[in-house]
Amino acid sequence: MRKTNIQHINKAFRRLKISGITANPSPRETENALEMLVDMMYEFNTQIKTNYNFEENPALGSDSGIDPSFNNAVDANLA
C-alpha cells in the first residue's frame, strides 16, 4: 500500500529507535526529515522511477505516491 510522507518519516525514525539512536522527533526534526525525503527522492528519481509525488510545497500528510515495492528501501535510506 502507498504511504504518506509522514508514514515514511515515522518508519525511518522507528528504525533509528530500534538501533537506540534517537528519541521521539521534535516538530522541527520531522520537518527536516521531510526536506531530506524530498531531496532523496529527487536523487532516486534520476535512476529509478519511484512515482514520488513531487509538490511545490511538500506536506507531511500528502500521499507520497511511492510505488509500494520501494517502501522498505525509502524508509531504510531515510533513516
PDB file of N, CA, C and O in Angstrom:
ATOM      1  N   MET A   1       0.835  -1.173   0.000  1.00  0.00           N
ATOM      2  CA  MET A   1       0.000   0.000   0.000  1.00  0.00           C
ATOM      3  C   MET A   1       0.885   1.244   0.000  1.00  0.00           C
ATOM      4  O   MET A   1       1.971   1.252   0.579  1.00  0.00           O
ATOM      5  N   ARG A   2       0.399   2.289  -0.659  1.00  0.00           N
ATOM      6  CA  ARG A   2       1.160   3.528  -0.684  1.00  0.00           C
ATOM      7  C   ARG A   2       1.057   4.215   0.671  1.00  0.00           C
ATOM      8  O   ARG A   2       0.060   4.082   1.380  1.00  0.00           O
ATOM      9  N   LYS A   3       2.107   4.949   1.012  1.00  0.00           N
ATOM     10  CA  LYS A   3       2.179   5.644   2.294  1.00  0.00           C
ATOM     11  C   LYS A   3       2.198   7.150   2.083  1.00  0.00           C
ATOM     12  O   LYS A   3       2.521   7.641   1.001  1.00  0.00           O
ATOM     13  N   THR A   4       1.844   7.868   3.138  1.00  0.00           N
ATOM     14  CA  THR A   4       2.000   9.320   3.126  1.00  0.00           C
ATOM     15  C   THR A   4       3.455   9.647   3.475  1.00  0.00           C
ATOM     16  O   THR A   4       4.207   8.780   3.920  1.00  0.00           O
ATOM     17  N   ASN A   5       3.833  10.890   3.271  1.00  0.00           N
ATOM     18  CA  ASN A   5       5.185  11.313   3.627  1.00  0.00           C
ATOM     19  C   ASN A   5       5.466  11.063   5.104  1.00  0.00           C
ATOM     20  O   ASN A   5       6.534  10.564   5.459  1.00  0.00           O
ATOM     21  N   ILE A   6       4.513  11.408   5.961  1.00  0.00           N
ATOM     22  CA  ILE A   6       4.740  11.242   7.401  1.00  0.00           C
ATOM     23  C   ILE A   6       4.874   9.769   7.777  1.00  0.00           C
ATOM     24  O   ILE A   6       5.608   9.440   8.709  1.00  0.00           O
ATOM     25  N   GLN A   7       4.191   8.889   7.080  1.00  0.00           N
ATOM     26  CA  GLN A   7       4.342   7.461   7.375  1.00  0.00           C
ATOM     27  C   GLN A   7       5.757   6.988   7.054  1.00  0.00           C
ATOM     28  O   GLN A   7       6.328   6.197   7.805  1.00  0.00           O
ATOM     29  N   HIS A   8       6.324   7.458   5.957  1.00  0.00           N
ATOM     30  CA  HIS A   8       7.719   7.113   5.641  1.00  0.00           C
ATOM     31  C   HIS A   8       8.667   7.678   6.699  1.00  0.00           C
ATOM     32  O   HIS A   8       9.594   7.000   7.143  1.00  0.00           O
ATOM     33  N   ILE A   9       8.423   8.915   7.090  1.00  0.00           N
ATOM     34  CA  ILE A   9       9.283   9.567   8.083  1.00  0.00           C
ATOM     35  C   ILE A   9       9.185   8.855   9.427  1.00  0.00           C
ATOM     36  O   ILE A   9      10.208   8.589  10.059  1.00  0.00           O
ATOM     37  N   ASN A  10       7.985   8.547   9.865  1.00  0.00           N
ATOM     38  CA  ASN A  10       7.822   7.846  11.145  1.00  0.00           C
ATOM     39  C   ASN A  10       8.489   6.482  11.119  1.00  0.00           C
ATOM     40  O   ASN A  10       9.092   6.073  12.111  1.00  0.00           O
ATOM     41  N   LYS A  11       8.392   5.772  10.007  1.00  0.00           N
ATOM     42  CA  LYS A  11       9.033   4.460   9.893  1.00  0.00           C
ATOM     43  C   LYS A  11      10.554   4.606   9.992  1.00  0.00           C
ATOM     44  O   LYS A  11      11.217   3.789  10.630  1.00  0.00           O
ATOM     45  N   ALA A  12      11.100   5.640   9.365  1.00  0.00           N
ATOM     46  CA  ALA A  12      12.539   5.870   9.449  1.00  0.00           C
ATOM     47  C   ALA A  12      12.961   6.148  10.892  1.00  0.00           C
ATOM     48  O   ALA A  12      13.962   5.605  11.360  1.00  0.00           O
ATOM     49  N   PHE A  13      12.206   6.989  11.597  1.00  0.00           N
ATOM     50  CA  PHE A  13      12.532   7.267  12.997  1.00  0.00           C
ATOM     51  C   PHE A  13      12.388   6.010  13.857  1.00  0.00           C
ATOM     52  O   PHE A  13      13.174   5.815  14.784  1.00  0.00           O
ATOM     53  N   ARG A  14      11.407   5.157  13.575  1.00  0.00           N
ATOM     54  CA  ARG A  14      11.273   3.897  14.327  1.00  0.00           C
ATOM     55  C   ARG A  14      12.491   3.003  14.100  1.00  0.00           C
ATOM     56  O   ARG A  14      12.954   2.338  15.027  1.00  0.00           O
ATOM     57  N   ARG A  15      13.004   2.984  12.886  1.00  0.00           N
ATOM     58  CA  ARG A  15      14.215   2.200  12.612  1.00  0.00           C
ATOM     59  C   ARG A  15      15.376   2.700  13.467  1.00  0.00           C
ATOM     60  O   ARG A  15      16.158   1.904  13.985  1.00  0.00           O
ATOM     61  N   LEU A  16      15.484   4.001  13.613  1.00  0.00           N
ATOM     62  CA  LEU A  16      16.557   4.572  14.416  1.00  0.00           C
ATOM     63  C   LEU A  16      16.356   4.279  15.899  1.00  0.00           C
ATOM     64  O   LEU A  16      17.324   4.036  16.620  1.00  0.00           O
ATOM     65  N   LYS A  17      15.104   4.302  16.360  1.00  0.00           N
ATOM     66  CA  LYS A  17      14.823   3.974  17.764  1.00  0.00           C
ATOM     67  C   LYS A  17      15.253   2.557  18.083  1.00  0.00           C
ATOM     68  O   LYS A  17      15.841   2.301  19.134  1.00  0.00           O
ATOM     69  N   ILE A  18      14.961   1.631  17.174  1.00  0.00           N
ATOM     70  CA  ILE A  18      15.347   0.233  17.376  1.00  0.00           C
ATOM     71  C   ILE A  18      16.852   0.129  17.564  1.00  0.00           C
ATOM     72  O   ILE A  18      17.337  -0.702  18.332  1.00  0.00           O
ATOM     73  N   SER A  19      17.589   0.987  16.852  1.00  0.00           N
ATOM     74  CA  SER A  19      19.044   0.989  16.960  1.00  0.00           C
ATOM     75  C   SER A  19      19.528   1.786  18.166  1.00  0.00           C
ATOM     76  O   SER A  19      20.729   1.845  18.432  1.00  0.00           O
ATOM     77  N   GLY A  20      18.599   2.400  18.897  1.00  0.00           N
ATOM     78  CA  GLY A  20      18.971   3.175  20.078  1.00  0.00           C
ATOM     79  C   GLY A  20      19.580   4.518  19.742  1.00  0.00           C
ATOM     80  O   GLY A  20      20.265   5.114  20.573  1.00  0.00           O
ATOM     81  N   ILE A  21      19.337   5.008  18.523  1.00  0.00           N
ATOM     82  CA  ILE A  21      19.989   6.234  18.082  1.00  0.00           C
ATOM     83  C   ILE A  21      19.178   7.487  18.381  1.00  0.00           C
ATOM     84  O   ILE A  21      19.755   8.568  18.496  1.00  0.00           O
ATOM     85  N   THR A  22      17.882   7.379  18.509  1.00  0.00           N
ATOM     86  CA  THR A  22      17.065   8.584  18.646  1.00  0.00           C
ATOM     87  C   THR A  22      15.897   8.384  19.607  1.00  0.00           C
ATOM     88  O   THR A  22      15.537   7.260  19.959  1.00  0.00           O
ATOM     89  N   ALA A  23      15.327   9.497  20.011  1.00  0.00           N
ATOM     90  CA  ALA A  23      14.091   9.505  20.806  1.00  0.00           C
ATOM     91  C   ALA A  23      12.981  10.005  19.891  1.00  0.00           C
ATOM     92  O   ALA A  23      13.151  10.049  18.673  1.00  0.00           O
ATOM     93  N   ASN A  24      11.852  10.380  20.470  1.00  0.00           N
ATOM     94  CA  ASN A  24      10.771  10.915  19.650  1.00  0.00           C
ATOM     95  C   ASN A  24      11.225  12.201  18.975  1.00  0.00           C
ATOM     96  O   ASN A  24      11.811  13.064  19.627  1.00  0.00           O
ATOM     97  N   PRO A  25      10.964  12.343  17.677  1.00  0.00           N
ATOM     98  CA  PRO A  25      11.417  13.544  16.963  1.00  0.00           C
ATOM     99  C   PRO A  25      10.591  14.769  17.326  1.00  0.00           C
ATOM    100  O   PRO A  25       9.391  14.678  17.581  1.00  0.00           O
ATOM    101  N   SER A  26      11.252  15.904  17.344  1.00  0.00           N
ATOM    102  CA  SER A  26      10.566  17.176  17.560  1.00  0.00           C
ATOM    103  C   SER A  26       9.884  17.573  16.247  1.00  0.00           C
ATOM    104  O   SER A  26      10.184  17.002  15.199  1.00  0.00           O
ATOM    105  N   PRO A  27       8.976  18.543  16.295  1.00  0.00           N
ATOM    106  CA  PRO A  27       8.354  19.016  15.051  1.00  0.00           C
ATOM    107  C   PRO A  27       9.394  19.508  14.037  1.00  0.00           C
ATOM    108  O   PRO A  27       9.250  19.280  12.836  1.00  0.00           O
ATOM    109  N   ARG A  28      10.430  20.177  14.522  1.00  0.00           N
ATOM    110  CA  ARG A  28      11.490  20.667  13.613  1.00  0.00           C
ATOM    111  C   ARG A  28      12.237  19.501  12.979  1.00  0.00           C
ATOM    112  O   ARG A  28      12.554  19.544  11.790  1.00  0.00           O
ATOM    113  N   GLU A  29      12.520  18.466  13.754  1.00  0.00           N
ATOM    114  CA  GLU A  29      13.206  17.291  13.203  1.00  0.00           C
ATOM    115  C   GLU A  29      12.338  16.592  12.158  1.00  0.00           C
ATOM    116  O   GLU A  29      12.851  16.076  11.165  1.00  0.00           O
ATOM    117  N   THR A  30      11.038  16.577  12.381  1.00  0.00           N
ATOM    118  CA  THR A  30      10.121  15.985  11.414  1.00  0.00           C
ATOM    119  C   THR A  30      10.113  16.792  10.128  1.00  0.00           C
ATOM    120  O   THR A  30      10.113  16.219   9.039  1.00  0.00           O
ATOM    121  N   GLU A  31      10.107  18.111  10.236  1.00  0.00           N
ATOM    122  CA  GLU A  31      10.167  18.970   9.044  1.00  0.00           C
ATOM    123  C   GLU A  31      11.487  18.768   8.306  1.00  0.00           C
ATOM    124  O   GLU A  31      11.512  18.725   7.076  1.00  0.00           O
ATOM    125  N   ASN A  32      12.592  18.644   9.059  1.00  0.00           N
ATOM    126  CA  ASN A  32      13.891  18.368   8.429  1.00  0.00           C
ATOM    127  C   ASN A  32      13.856  17.035   7.694  1.00  0.00           C
ATOM    128  O   ASN A  32      14.402  16.907   6.599  1.00  0.00           O
ATOM    129  N   ALA A  33      13.218  16.055   8.294  1.00  0.00           N
ATOM    130  CA  ALA A  33      13.115  14.733   7.665  1.00  0.00           C
ATOM    131  C   ALA A  33      12.312  14.812   6.367  1.00  0.00           C
ATOM    132  O   ALA A  33      12.633  14.119   5.402  1.00  0.00           O
ATOM    133  N   LEU A  34      11.277  15.646   6.333  1.00  0.00           N
ATOM    134  CA  LEU A  34      10.506  15.823   5.104  1.00  0.00           C
ATOM    135  C   LEU A  34      11.384  16.423   4.012  1.00  0.00           C
ATOM    136  O   LEU A  34      11.335  15.983   2.863  1.00  0.00           O
ATOM    137  N   GLU A  35      12.182  17.418   4.361  1.00  0.00           N
ATOM    138  CA  GLU A  35      13.113  18.009   3.391  1.00  0.00           C
ATOM    139  C   GLU A  35      14.098  16.952   2.891  1.00  0.00           C
ATOM    140  O   GLU A  35      14.396  16.888   1.698  1.00  0.00           O
ATOM    141  N   MET A  36      14.595  16.133   3.798  1.00  0.00           N
ATOM    142  CA  MET A  36      15.529  15.071   3.415  1.00  0.00           C
ATOM    143  C   MET A  36      14.854  14.044   2.510  1.00  0.00           C
ATOM    144  O   MET A  36      15.462  13.569   1.551  1.00  0.00           O
ATOM    145  N   LEU A  37      13.605  13.700   2.808  1.00  0.00           N
ATOM    146  CA  LEU A  37      12.863  12.745   1.981  1.00  0.00           C
ATOM    147  C   LEU A  37      12.718  13.272   0.563  1.00  0.00           C
ATOM    148  O   LEU A  37      12.971  12.546  -0.399  1.00  0.00           O
ATOM    149  N   VAL A  38      12.315  14.522   0.427  1.00  0.00           N
ATOM    150  CA  VAL A  38      12.134  15.117  -0.899  1.00  0.00           C
ATOM    151  C   VAL A  38      13.467  15.144  -1.652  1.00  0.00           C
ATOM    152  O   VAL A  38      13.523  14.763  -2.821  1.00  0.00           O
ATOM    153  N   ASP A  39      14.531  15.588  -0.996  1.00  0.00           N
ATOM    154  CA  ASP A  39      15.844  15.612  -1.641  1.00  0.00           C
ATOM    155  C   ASP A  39      16.278  14.218  -2.081  1.00  0.00           C
ATOM    156  O   ASP A  39      16.788  14.034  -3.186  1.00  0.00           O
ATOM    157  N   MET A  40      16.070  13.240  -1.204  1.00  0.00           N
ATOM    158  CA  MET A  40      16.434  11.861  -1.528  1.00  0.00           C
ATOM    159  C   MET A  40      15.640  11.357  -2.720  1.00  0.00           C
ATOM    160  O   MET A  40      16.183  10.674  -3.588  1.00  0.00           O
ATOM    161  N   MET A  41      14.349  11.692  -2.765  1.00  0.00           N
ATOM    162  CA  MET A  41      13.518  11.214  -3.867  1.00  0.00           C
ATOM    163  C   MET A  41      13.918  11.861  -5.188  1.00  0.00           C
ATOM    164  O   MET A  41      13.808  11.224  -6.235  1.00  0.00           O
ATOM    165  N   TYR A  42      14.382  13.120  -5.166  1.00  0.00           N
ATOM    166  CA  TYR A  42      14.916  13.734  -6.382  1.00  0.00           C
ATOM    167  C   TYR A  42      16.119  12.938  -6.870  1.00  0.00           C
ATOM    168  O   TYR A  42      16.252  12.680  -8.066  1.00  0.00           O
ATOM    169  N   GLU A  43      16.989  12.552  -5.954  1.00  0.00           N
ATOM    170  CA  GLU A  43      18.167  11.760  -6.319  1.00  0.00           C
ATOM    171  C   GLU A  43      17.765  10.392  -6.860  1.00  0.00           C
ATOM    172  O   GLU A  43      18.252   9.967  -7.907  1.00  0.00           O
ATOM    173  N   PHE A  44      16.881   9.708  -6.148  1.00  0.00           N
ATOM    174  CA  PHE A  44      16.421   8.391  -6.605  1.00  0.00           C
ATOM    175  C   PHE A  44      15.792   8.493  -7.993  1.00  0.00           C
ATOM    176  O   PHE A  44      16.004   7.633  -8.848  1.00  0.00           O
ATOM    177  N   ASN A  45      15.018   9.553  -8.203  1.00  0.00           N
ATOM    178  CA  ASN A  45      14.266   9.697  -9.443  1.00  0.00           C
ATOM    179  C   ASN A  45      15.167   9.814 -10.671  1.00  0.00           C
ATOM    180  O   ASN A  45      14.712   9.601 -11.795  1.00  0.00           O
ATOM    181  N   THR A  46      16.439  10.151 -10.464  1.00  0.00           N
ATOM    182  CA  THR A  46      17.351  10.212 -11.609  1.00  0.00           C
ATOM    183  C   THR A  46      17.679   8.822 -12.138  1.00  0.00           C
ATOM    184  O   THR A  46      18.088   8.677 -13.290  1.00  0.00           O
ATOM    185  N   GLN A  47      17.503   7.797 -11.303  1.00  0.00           N
ATOM    186  CA  GLN A  47      17.859   6.430 -11.698  1.00  0.00           C
ATOM    187  C   GLN A  47      16.692   5.449 -11.651  1.00  0.00           C
ATOM    188  O   GLN A  47      16.678   4.460 -12.384  1.00  0.00           O
ATOM    189  N   ILE A  48      15.710   5.722 -10.786  1.00  0.00           N
ATOM    190  CA  ILE A  48      14.616   4.781 -10.531  1.00  0.00           C
ATOM    191  C   ILE A  48      13.289   5.525 -10.638  1.00  0.00           C
ATOM    192  O   ILE A  48      13.132   6.601 -10.060  1.00  0.00           O
ATOM    193  N   LYS A  49      12.348   4.968 -11.361  1.00  0.00           N
ATOM    194  CA  LYS A  49      11.002   5.552 -11.460  1.00  0.00           C
ATOM    195  C   LYS A  49      10.216   5.133 -10.213  1.00  0.00           C
ATOM    196  O   LYS A  49       9.614   4.059 -10.183  1.00  0.00           O
ATOM    197  N   THR A  50      10.227   5.992  -9.184  1.00  0.00           N
ATOM    198  CA  THR A  50       9.571   5.669  -7.910  1.00  0.00           C
ATOM    199  C   THR A  50       8.132   6.165  -7.844  1.00  0.00           C
ATOM    200  O   THR A  50       7.371   5.737  -6.977  1.00  0.00           O
ATOM    201  N   ASN A  51       7.750   7.064  -8.750  1.00  0.00           N
ATOM    202  CA  ASN A  51       6.428   7.692  -8.772  1.00  0.00           C
ATOM    203  C   ASN A  51       6.200   8.655  -7.605  1.00  0.00           C
ATOM    204  O   ASN A  51       5.057   8.948  -7.257  1.00  0.00           O
ATOM    205  N   TYR A  52       7.285   9.147  -7.002  1.00  0.00           N
ATOM    206  CA  TYR A  52       7.121  10.077  -5.886  1.00  0.00           C
ATOM    207  C   TYR A  52       6.288  11.278  -6.321  1.00  0.00           C
ATOM    208  O   TYR A  52       6.433  11.769  -7.441  1.00  0.00           O
ATOM    209  N   ASN A  53       5.422  11.744  -5.436  1.00  0.00           N
ATOM    210  CA  ASN A  53       4.533  12.869  -5.687  1.00  0.00           C
ATOM    211  C   ASN A  53       5.246  14.167  -5.322  1.00  0.00           C
ATOM    212  O   ASN A  53       5.121  14.653  -4.198  1.00  0.00           O
ATOM    213  N   PHE A  54       6.001  14.732  -6.284  1.00  0.00           N
ATOM    214  CA  PHE A  54       6.700  15.990  -6.031  1.00  0.00           C
ATOM    215  C   PHE A  54       5.680  17.129  -5.998  1.00  0.00           C
ATOM    216  O   PHE A  54       4.892  17.304  -6.926  1.00  0.00           O
ATOM    217  N   GLU A  55       5.714  17.898  -4.910  1.00  0.00           N
ATOM    218  CA  GLU A  55       4.792  19.013  -4.721  1.00  0.00           C
ATOM    219  C   GLU A  55       5.587  20.311  -4.591  1.00  0.00           C
ATOM    220  O   GLU A  55       6.735  20.306  -4.145  1.00  0.00           O
ATOM    221  N   GLU A  56       4.967  21.412  -4.983  1.00  0.00           N
ATOM    222  CA  GLU A  56       5.622  22.709  -4.823  1.00  0.00           C
ATOM    223  C   GLU A  56       5.869  22.999  -3.344  1.00  0.00           C
ATOM    224  O   GLU A  56       6.920  23.522  -2.974  1.00  0.00           O
ATOM    225  N   ASN A  57       4.895  22.658  -2.504  1.00  0.00           N
ATOM    226  CA  ASN A  57       5.014  22.811  -1.055  1.00  0.00           C
ATOM    227  C   ASN A  57       4.745  21.456  -0.417  1.00  0.00           C
ATOM    228  O   ASN A  57       3.599  21.151  -0.087  1.00  0.00           O
ATOM    229  N   PRO A  58       5.774  20.639  -0.237  1.00  0.00           N
ATOM    230  CA  PRO A  58       5.571  19.297   0.320  1.00  0.00           C
ATOM    231  C   PRO A  58       4.894  19.349   1.689  1.00  0.00           C
ATOM    232  O   PRO A  58       5.202  20.204   2.519  1.00  0.00           O
ATOM    233  N   ALA A  59       3.974  18.424   1.901  1.00  0.00           N
ATOM    234  CA  ALA A  59       3.247  18.352   3.162  1.00  0.00           C
ATOM    235  C   ALA A  59       3.415  16.969   3.783  1.00  0.00           C
ATOM    236  O   ALA A  59       3.514  15.966   3.076  1.00  0.00           O
ATOM    237  N   LEU A  60       3.445  16.930   5.090  1.00  0.00           N
ATOM    238  CA  LEU A  60       3.614  15.664   5.796  1.00  0.00           C
ATOM    239  C   LEU A  60       2.492  14.684   5.484  1.00  0.00           C
ATOM    240  O   LEU A  60       2.741  13.487   5.346  1.00  0.00           O
ATOM    241  N   GLY A  61       1.261  15.174   5.373  1.00  0.00           N
ATOM    242  CA  GLY A  61       0.112  14.300   5.179  1.00  0.00           C
ATOM    243  C   GLY A  61      -0.176  13.917   3.740  1.00  0.00           C
ATOM    244  O   GLY A  61      -1.116  13.169   3.471  1.00  0.00           O
ATOM    245  N   SER A  62       0.626  14.424   2.815  1.00  0.00           N
ATOM    246  CA  SER A  62       0.394  14.116   1.399  1.00  0.00           C
ATOM    247  C   SER A  62       0.742  12.678   1.078  1.00  0.00           C
ATOM    248  O   SER A  62       1.655  12.094   1.662  1.00  0.00           O
ATOM    249  N   ASP A  63      -0.008  12.113   0.132  1.00  0.00           N
ATOM    250  CA  ASP A  63       0.313  10.787  -0.399  1.00  0.00           C
ATOM    251  C   ASP A  63       1.670  10.886  -1.076  1.00  0.00           C
ATOM    252  O   ASP A  63       1.867  11.727  -1.953  1.00  0.00           O
ATOM    253  N   SER A  64       2.596  10.044  -0.680  1.00  0.00           N
ATOM    254  CA  SER A  64       3.942  10.106  -1.253  1.00  0.00           C
ATOM    255  C   SER A  64       3.947   9.689  -2.717  1.00  0.00           C
ATOM    256  O   SER A  64       4.809  10.123  -3.482  1.00  0.00           O
ATOM    257  N   GLY A  65       2.994   8.851  -3.113  1.00  0.00           N
ATOM    258  CA  GLY A  65       2.959   8.358  -4.482  1.00  0.00           C
ATOM    259  C   GLY A  65       3.976   7.268  -4.756  1.00  0.00           C
ATOM    260  O   GLY A  65       4.008   6.717  -5.857  1.00  0.00           O
ATOM    261  N   ILE A  66       4.805   6.948  -3.779  1.00  0.00           N
ATOM    262  CA  ILE A  66       5.876   5.966  -3.968  1.00  0.00           C
ATOM    263  C   ILE A  66       5.278   4.588  -4.207  1.00  0.00           C
ATOM    264  O   ILE A  66       4.402   4.133  -3.472  1.00  0.00           O
ATOM    265  N   ASP A  67       5.768   3.943  -5.239  1.00  0.00           N
ATOM    266  CA  ASP A  67       5.357   2.571  -5.526  1.00  0.00           C
ATOM    267  C   ASP A  67       5.647   1.734  -4.283  1.00  0.00           C
ATOM    268  O   ASP A  67       6.767   1.776  -3.773  1.00  0.00           O
ATOM    269  N   PRO A  68       4.680   0.981  -3.783  1.00  0.00           N
ATOM    270  CA  PRO A  68       4.873   0.210  -2.553  1.00  0.00           C
ATOM    271  C   PRO A  68       6.074  -0.741  -2.583  1.00  0.00           C
ATOM    272  O   PRO A  68       6.596  -1.106  -1.529  1.00  0.00           O
ATOM    273  N   SER A  69       6.509  -1.138  -3.759  1.00  0.00           N
ATOM    274  CA  SER A  69       7.669  -2.029  -3.821  1.00  0.00           C
ATOM    275  C   SER A  69       8.954  -1.333  -3.366  1.00  0.00           C
ATOM    276  O   SER A  69       9.966  -1.994  -3.135  1.00  0.00           O
ATOM    277  N   PHE A  70       8.920  -0.013  -3.238  1.00  0.00           N
ATOM    278  CA  PHE A  70      10.086   0.751  -2.780  1.00  0.00           C
ATOM    279  C   PHE A  70       9.969   1.217  -1.328  1.00  0.00           C
ATOM    280  O   PHE A  70      10.888   1.863  -0.825  1.00  0.00           O
ATOM    281  N   ASN A  71       8.871   0.911  -0.644  1.00  0.00           N
ATOM    282  CA  ASN A  71       8.654   1.412   0.715  1.00  0.00           C
ATOM    283  C   ASN A  71       9.812   1.091   1.652  1.00  0.00           C
ATOM    284  O   ASN A  71      10.314   1.989   2.328  1.00  0.00           O
ATOM    285  N   ASN A  72      10.239  -0.134   1.708  1.00  0.00           N
ATOM    286  CA  ASN A  72      11.311  -0.527   2.623  1.00  0.00           C
ATOM    287  C   ASN A  72      12.613   0.193   2.291  1.00  0.00           C
ATOM    288  O   ASN A  72      13.306   0.659   3.195  1.00  0.00           O
ATOM    289  N   ALA A  73      12.948   0.289   1.030  1.00  0.00           N
ATOM    290  CA  ALA A  73      14.180   0.950   0.623  1.00  0.00           C
ATOM    291  C   ALA A  73      14.156   2.436   0.974  1.00  0.00           C
ATOM    292  O   ALA A  73      15.153   2.987   1.441  1.00  0.00           O
ATOM    293  N   VAL A  74      13.019   3.073   0.748  1.00  0.00           N
ATOM    294  CA  VAL A  74      12.908   4.502   1.063  1.00  0.00           C
ATOM    295  C   VAL A  74      13.019   4.723   2.565  1.00  0.00           C
ATOM    296  O   VAL A  74      13.757   5.601   3.011  1.00  0.00           O
ATOM    297  N   ASP A  75      12.293   3.935   3.344  1.00  0.00           N
ATOM    298  CA  ASP A  75      12.320   4.091   4.800  1.00  0.00           C
ATOM    299  C   ASP A  75      13.728   3.842   5.358  1.00  0.00           C
ATOM    300  O   ASP A  75      14.211   4.591   6.207  1.00  0.00           O
ATOM    301  N   ALA A  76      14.368   2.794   4.876  1.00  0.00           N
ATOM    302  CA  ALA A  76      15.707   2.456   5.370  1.00  0.00           C
ATOM    303  C   ALA A  76      16.726   3.517   4.984  1.00  0.00           C
ATOM    304  O   ALA A  76      17.564   3.894   5.803  1.00  0.00           O
ATOM    305  N   ASN A  77      16.668   4.000   3.763  1.00  0.00           N
ATOM    306  CA  ASN A  77      17.615   5.023   3.327  1.00  0.00           C
ATOM    307  C   ASN A  77      17.373   6.346   4.014  1.00  0.00           C
ATOM    308  O   ASN A  77      18.323   7.076   4.301  1.00  0.00           O
ATOM    309  N   LEU A  78      16.134   6.668   4.282  1.00  0.00           N
ATOM    310  CA  LEU A  78      15.840   7.905   5.004  1.00  0.00           C
ATOM    311  C   LEU A  78      16.379   7.832   6.426  1.00  0.00           C
ATOM    312  O   LEU A  78      16.890   8.823   6.948  1.00  0.00           O
ATOM    313  N   ALA A  79      16.271   6.684   7.048  1.00  0.00           N
ATOM    314  CA  ALA A  79      16.820   6.501   8.408  1.00  0.00           C
ATOM    315  C   ALA A  79      18.314   6.666   8.395  1.00  0.00           C
ATOM    316  O   ALA A  79      18.957   6.550   9.439  1.00  0.00           O
TER     317      ALA A  79
END
